[in-house]
Amino acid sequence: MNALLFAATVLIWGTTWIAIALQVGPVPVLVSVFYRFAVAALVLLAGLALAGRLRVPAGRDWPWIVAQALCLFSMNFICFYAAAAYLPSGLISVIFSLATLFNAVNARIFFGERIAARAVLASLLGVSGLALLLAPEQAAAGGTLDGGTIRGIALACLGTMLFSLGNMVSRRNSAAGISPLQANGWGMACGAAVLIGLIAVTGTTMVAPPDGRYLGAMLYLAVVGSVIGFTTYLMLVARIGSARAAYATVLFPIVALALSTAYEGYVWHWQAGLGLGLALLGNLVMFSRPRTGRAVPA
């Protein structure tokens, strides 16, 4: 079961980055993210109600549901959608794969889990890999990264940090007896409410989906990427822990960069290939299990 959940998460979320890129354009970021989670919440809550499984969380759990909504179903995706205006979707997925490292640090802070010594090596490999992936863009800009690229990197890193914090909240909610389906349904509804509030406060114009491509991408992100993808991922978090579940993000860049190459014209250089290898190696080092020796009888 864990293997099936893992494979589904990798395939689904590995393809969502290109769908996000397809939504960048005439529709404001806030509106695009609102469409995604409003539809996802409607589908998931309606499905739970029809199945007779919809439960209203206890009052003490609502602050944590809202916290999960802010970290996983609104603010983090505002960052990712905004970053897609400056970076290829495949590169954003590589930055997102650093969630493994964020999760290790946050699990230490919030749950007291020990950070292994290999985490330091993994961090160095991950940062070095990211630098190499950015090298072609830096060279094209005359040796320095332009402001847009730096802005995109910062937004993607902030979105990844928020995602990691959402993982910690999800662990708490699962430990409190809230199933991932219930937490996701109510969390997505809260996220949509937060987003419509931001749209009203900022005076953002509600733009209708402009064409079939946008609408298809939005429905894919809402139903497959959000309802199914978040459910499989947070089920993994509940079953095997946030650190091991985040290992799925190691494989996202392979799927995302392949799609980015085919549909966005992402051009590979030797630095990018080496950088991807180092980033993946860093995550493998982070979550590899040390060998345990067996006692040899005298």
N, C-alpha and C positions, 0 to 999 in steps of 0.2 A: 504493500500500500504506500509506504513512504517513497519508494522508487517511482511509482506512478505519479504521485503528487509532485515530486521533484521534476520529473520530465515534463509534465504539463506546465509547471511554472516557468521553466526555462524556455519552452517553445512559445508560450503565450507572451510572456514579457519581453522575450527577445525580438518579437515582431511589433510590439507596440510603439517603439521609438520612431519607426518610419511612418506609422499612422499619425503620431503627434506632429511630425514634420509636415504631413499633408494638410494639417489644420492651420498651419501658420500662414497668415495672410490678412484678408479683409475683416475677419471676425476677431474682435479683441480677445486677448488671452483670458481675461476673467470670464467672458461669455462662453468661450470654448470649454473651459474647465467646468463651468456651471452646467452646460449641456451634458457633459460626460457623466457627472455624478448625480444630476437630477434624474436622468434616464436610468442609470444604474440602480439608484435607490428605489425608484418606482418598480423596476423589474424584480429586484430582490425581495422587497417587502411584500409585493403582490404575490410572488411565488410562495413565500413563507405563509402568507395568510390563506392562500388557496390550499396549501398542504396542511393547514391547521397547526402550524408550528411557530407562528408569530407570537413572541412574548415581549412584553414591555419590561425593560430593565428596572431594577429597584432604584429608588431615589438616590441612594448612596453611590450608585454606579454611573449616574448620568455625567458627573464631571469628567470621569475617565472616558466615557463614550465621546464627549465633546473634544477632549484632548486627542483621542485617536482620530477624530474627524479633522482637526486642525493639522495634525502631522502627516496623515496618510491620504486624506481625501479632499484637500483644498490647498493649503499653503505650499506644500511641497511641489504639487503639480503646477502651481502658478510659476514657481521657479523653473521647472523643467520646460514648460511651454515657452517661457520667455527666453530661456537659454537656446532653444531650437532656432531662434531668429539669428543667432550668432555662430552656432557650431553645427557641424554635421551630426545627424542623429546617432550614428555609430560612435562618435567620439563622446557624446553625452552618456551613452551606455557604458563606456569604459570608466568614466568618472563615477558613474553610479555603482560600478562593481566595487568601488572602495567602501561600500556599505559594510562589507565584511570587517574591515578595520574599525569603522565607526561603531559597529555593533559590539566588537570585542571591548572597546574602551567603555562604552555606555553600560555594558553588562557588568563591568568591574565597578563602575560608579554606583549603579542602582541596585545591583543584586550581589555585589561582593565577589563575583567570579574572578579567579586569578588570571592575569594576563601572562601567558607563557613567554619565555625569552625569545622564541621564534617570531613573536609578534613584531619585535623591533626590526628583525631582518625582513619580514614580510612588508612592513611599512616602507623601508628603504627601497625594496624592489618595486613596490607599487608606485611610489613617487617618481623613481627613475624611469619606469615605463611610461608614465603619463608625460614626463618631460620629453621623451623620445617621440611619442605620438604627436606632440605639439611641434616638434622640430621642423617638419616641412612647412607648417603654417608660419612659423617664426621666420624661416628662410625667405618665404614668399613675401613677407612684410618688411624685408630688408634687415633682418637680424633681430628685430624686436616685435613682440606681439602687439597688435593694434588694440585699441580700446575696446572694440566690440568683442574680440576674442577673449580678452581678460574678463569682460563683463559676463560673457557666456560661461566661462570656467567658474567664476564666483557664484553665479546663479545655480549651476549644476551641483557645485559642492554644498551650497546651502540646502538645496532640495534633498540631497543625499543625507545630510545631517538630520533634517526633519523626518525623513523616512526612517532613519535608525531610531530616533526618539519614539516614533510611532510603533516600532517593533517592541520597544520596552513597555509601552502602554498596553499593547496587545497581549504581551506576556502576563501583565497584571490582570487584565480582563479575563483571560483564559483561566488563570489561577482562581479567580473569583467565581468561576462557574458560568461565565458568559460564552456561549459557543461562537466560533468565528463568523458563522452565518448571521447570527443575531447582531453581533458587534458591527459587522460590516454593513448590514442593512440600515440600522439606526445611525451608524457613523456616517455613511454616505448621505443620508437625509440631512444630518446636521451640517455636513460639509457643504451641501447644496444651499442650505439656509445661510451659512456664513458667506458663501460666494454671492448670493443674490443681495445680501446686505452690503457687501463691498461694491457691487455694481451700482447700487443706489447711492451710496455715500460718495463714490468717486464720479458719479455722473456719466458712467460708461454707457455707450449706446448699445442697446440690444439689437444685434445684427442677426438676421435669419441665416440658416445654412445656405451658402451661395450656390452650391451645385451638388451633383450626385457624388462626386469624389469626396467632398467634405462630409456629406451626410453618411456615406459608407464608412469613412474613417471614424466618425463620431460614434456610430452604432457599434463598430468593432471594439473601440476603446471602452465603451460603456458596458456592453454585455460580456464580451470575451475578456478584454483586458482588465476590467474592474470586477464584475460580478464573479466570473470564474477564476480569473488570475489571482485576485486578492484572497479569495476563499481557499484556493489550493495552497497559496503561500502561507497564510496565517494558520491553516491547519498544520502545516509543517512546523511553524514556530511553536505551536501548542504541543506537537508530538515529539520533536527532537531538539527544541531550544532555538533561540534567535541566532546564535553563532553558527550552528551547523546549517540552519535553514538558509541563512544569508549566503552560504556557499553556492547556492543556485545562481547568484549574481555573477559568479566567475565566468559562467558560460554565456551570459547575455551578450557580451561584446562580439562573440564569434557570429552569432545569428544576426545581430544588429549591423555589424560592419559589412557582412555579406550583402544584406539588403541595401545598405547605404552605397555600396560599390555599384550595385545593379541599377538603383533607381535615382541616386543623388549624384552620381559621377565622382564618388570619393576615389581619389587616386592614391595607390599604395606606393610607399617608398621603403627602402630598406630600414630606415629609422623607425617607421611606423610598425613594420613587422616585428622588429626587435623589441620595440616598446610594448606591443601587445603581448609578446611572449613573456617579458619581464613582469607586466601587470598580472598576467594569469599565474605565473610562477609564484609571485608574492602571495596571492590568495591560496594557492596550493600549499605553500609553506605554512601559511597561517592556520590551516585547518587539517593538515596531515596529522595522523595519529602517530605519536612516537612508539617505536617498537618496545615491547616489554620483554625482557629476558626471562627465561624459565629457569628455575632453580635446578641445578645439576646435582643429583645425590652423590654423596661421597662414596 
